Amino acid sequence: MLNRLITMQRIAKAIFLVALLFIVAMIGLAISCKPATHAEWQELHDKECASHITKFNYEGHTYLLYNDGDIGVGIAHDANCDCFYIPNSDYD
């Protein structure tokens, strides 16, 4: 009976130590994680969105097609299209 009690005490101590180590590890992990800055967040989302954009030409104009299966589809006239070019302007 005494041996059984000693064994149970050792098991309880071992469980306590494992739980304590787990809690310390989680606190250390939480402290070491650096939150992303807004610039890092924006860069991540820009890269993700860029993978959904296709550039194409139609009747001499350049368009951007945004296609994401979850959100939908959008088409926009590309701001870098040649039709926006003004020869001999101050903005060249």
C-alpha positions in Angstrom: 0.0 0.0 0.0 2.8 2.4 0.9 4.6 1.6 -2.4 1.4 2.4 -4.3 1.1 5.7 -2.6 4.7 6.6 -3.3 4.2 5.7 -7.0 1.1 7.8 -7.2 3.0 10.7 -5.7 5.7 10.4 -8.3 3.2 10.2 -11.1 1.5 13.3 -9.7 4.8 15.2 -9.5 5.7 14.1 -13.1 2.3 15.3 -14.4 2.7 18.6 -12.5 6.2 19.1 -14.0 5.1 18.3 -17.5 2.2 20.8 -17.2 4.5 23.4 -15.8 7.0 23.0 -18.6 4.1 23.2 -21.1 2.9 26.4 -19.6 6.4 27.9 -19.6 6.9 26.9 -23.2 3.6 28.5 -24.3 4.4 31.7 -22.4 7.9 31.8 -24.0 6.4 31.2 -27.5 3.8 33.9 -27.0 6.5 36.4 -25.8 8.9 35.6 -28.7 6.3 36.1 -31.5 6.6 39.4 -33.1 3.4 40.9 -34.4 3.4 41.8 -38.0 3.6 45.5 -38.9 1.0 47.1 -41.1 3.6 47.2 -43.9 4.3 43.5 -43.6 0.6 42.7 -43.6 0.0 44.9 -46.7 2.9 43.2 -48.5 1.6 39.8 -47.7 -1.9 40.7 -49.0 -0.5 42.4 -52.1 1.4 39.3 -53.1 -1.7 37.1 -52.5 -3.9 39.4 -54.6 -1.2 39.7 -57.4 -1.4 36.0 -57.9 -5.1 36.4 -58.9 -4.5 39.2 -61.5 -4.1 38.5 -65.2 -3.1 41.2 -67.7 -4.6 41.0 -71.1 -5.1 43.1 -74.3 -8.4 43.6 -76.0 -8.9 45.9 -79.1 -5.7 47.7 -78.4 -6.3 48.4 -74.7 -4.7 46.7 -71.7 -7.0 45.4 -69.0 -6.5 43.7 -65.6 -8.7 40.7 -64.8 -9.0 39.9 -61.1 -10.4 36.4 -60.6 -10.7 34.8 -57.2 -12.9 31.8 -56.8 -14.2 32.9 -53.4 -14.8 36.6 -54.1 -15.6 36.8 -57.8 -14.3 38.5 -60.9 -13.4 42.2 -61.6 -12.1 43.8 -64.7 -10.3 47.2 -64.8 -8.7 49.3 -67.6 -5.0 49.3 -66.8 -3.6 52.7 -65.8 -0.4 51.9 -67.8 -2.4 51.3 -71.0 -0.9 53.1 -74.1 -4.2 55.0 -74.6 -3.3 57.1 -71.5 0.0 58.1 -73.0 0.1 61.8 -73.9 3.0 62.5 -76.3 5.2 65.5 -75.6 3.7 66.0 -72.1 5.5 67.1 -68.9 4.6 63.7 -67.3 6.9 61.5 -69.4 
